[in-house]
Amino acid sequence: MGDAVPLKPSQQAAADEFATYYATPRGFHPRSTAMSLTSAGAITSFTPFTQVELIAPRPVLLIAGEKAHSRYYSEDAYKLLTGPKELHIVPGATHVDLYDRVNLIPWERLASFFNRSL
């Protein structure tokens, strides 16, 4: 066996953020289970932008936290989308803040988008 590869600071920050959610009562649900061994393969082989052009002409609303480690995914997707699109960055929010911090979730933006797009 070998030693674990040290995480980059940005990776450590993401791991810490997920731990503050999933390893505490905040992220607990009685029917939740740990990630299965079969999930890792699906996650690592998932390529979200492979067929992004097939989404158009359907409208897309992307929402990301200003401080989210994953914000760049939304920004990259926004650049690739060719149909009607909106990118909303939530000031001060992290990735997991938008799971359950209802005061940060942009409800009006969501309602406006769905009322216009559905």
C-alpha positions in Angstrom: 0.0 0.0 0.0 1.1 3.6 -0.3 0.4 6.9 1.3 -2.7 8.9 0.5 -2.1 11.6 -2.1 -2.3 15.0 -0.3 -5.2 17.1 -1.4 -4.8 20.5 -3.0 -6.2 23.4 -0.9 -9.2 23.7 -3.1 -9.9 20.0 -2.9 -9.5 20.0 0.9 -11.9 23.0 1.2 -14.5 21.0 -0.8 -14.0 17.9 1.4 -14.3 20.0 4.5 -17.5 21.6 3.2 -19.1 18.2 2.4 -18.1 16.9 5.8 -19.8 19.8 7.6 -23.0 18.8 5.8 -23.0 15.0 5.3 -21.2 14.1 8.6 -23.5 16.1 10.8 -27.2 16.0 11.6 -27.7 18.8 9.1 -27.3 16.3 6.2 -28.7 13.2 7.9 -31.8 11.4 6.6 -33.0 8.1 8.1 -33.2 6.5 4.6 -29.8 7.7 3.4 -26.9 5.3 3.1 -23.2 5.7 2.5 -22.2 5.8 -1.1 -22.1 2.3 -2.6 -19.0 0.9 -4.2 -20.8 0.8 -7.5 -21.5 4.6 -7.4 -17.9 5.6 -7.7 -17.5 4.2 -11.2 -20.6 6.0 -12.4 -19.5 9.3 -10.9 -15.9 9.1 -12.3 -17.1 8.2 -15.8 -19.8 10.9 -16.0 -19.1 13.5 -18.5 -21.7 16.2 -18.2 -20.8 18.3 -21.3 -20.5 15.5 -23.8 -23.9 16.2 -25.4 -24.8 19.6 -24.0 -25.8 20.8 -27.5 -28.8 18.5 -27.3 -30.4 20.6 -24.6 -31.1 23.5 -27.0 -33.6 25.0 -27.7 -34.9 24.2 -24.1 -34.3 27.0 -21.6 -31.8 26.4 -18.8 -31.3 28.1 -15.5 -28.0 27.5 -13.7 -27.7 28.5 -10.1 -24.4 28.4 -8.2 -23.0 29.8 -5.0 -20.5 32.6 -5.2 -18.1 30.6 -3.0 -19.0 27.2 -4.3 -16.0 25.0 -5.2 -18.2 23.7 -8.1 -19.1 27.2 -9.5 -16.9 26.7 -12.5 -19.1 23.8 -13.7 -22.1 26.2 -14.0 -19.9 28.8 -15.7 -18.5 26.3 -18.1 -22.0 24.9 -18.9 -23.3 28.4 -19.5 -20.6 29.0 -22.1 -21.4 25.8 -23.9 -25.2 26.1 -23.9 -26.6 27.5 -27.2 -30.3 28.0 -26.3 -32.0 30.4 -23.9 -29.9 30.4 -20.8 -29.5 32.2 -17.5 -26.7 32.0 -14.9 -27.5 33.2 -11.4 -24.7 33.4 -8.8 -25.9 33.5 -5.2 -23.8 36.0 -3.3 -21.9 34.5 -0.4 -23.2 31.0 -0.9 -21.2 27.8 -1.0 -22.2 24.6 -2.8 -24.0 22.9 0.1 -25.6 26.2 1.3 -27.9 25.8 -1.6 -29.1 22.4 -0.3 -30.9 23.7 2.7 -30.2 27.3 3.6 -33.6 28.4 2.4 -32.8 32.1 3.0 -30.1 31.9 0.3 -32.1 30.0 -2.3 -33.3 32.5 -5.0 -37.0 31.5 -4.9 -38.2 34.5 -7.0 -35.6 33.7 -9.7 -36.8 30.1 -9.8 -40.5 31.1 -9.9 -39.9 33.6 -12.7 -37.9 31.1 -14.7 -40.5 28.4 -14.4 -43.4 30.7 -15.0 -41.7 31.9 -18.2 -40.3 28.5 -19.4 -42.9 25.9 -18.6 
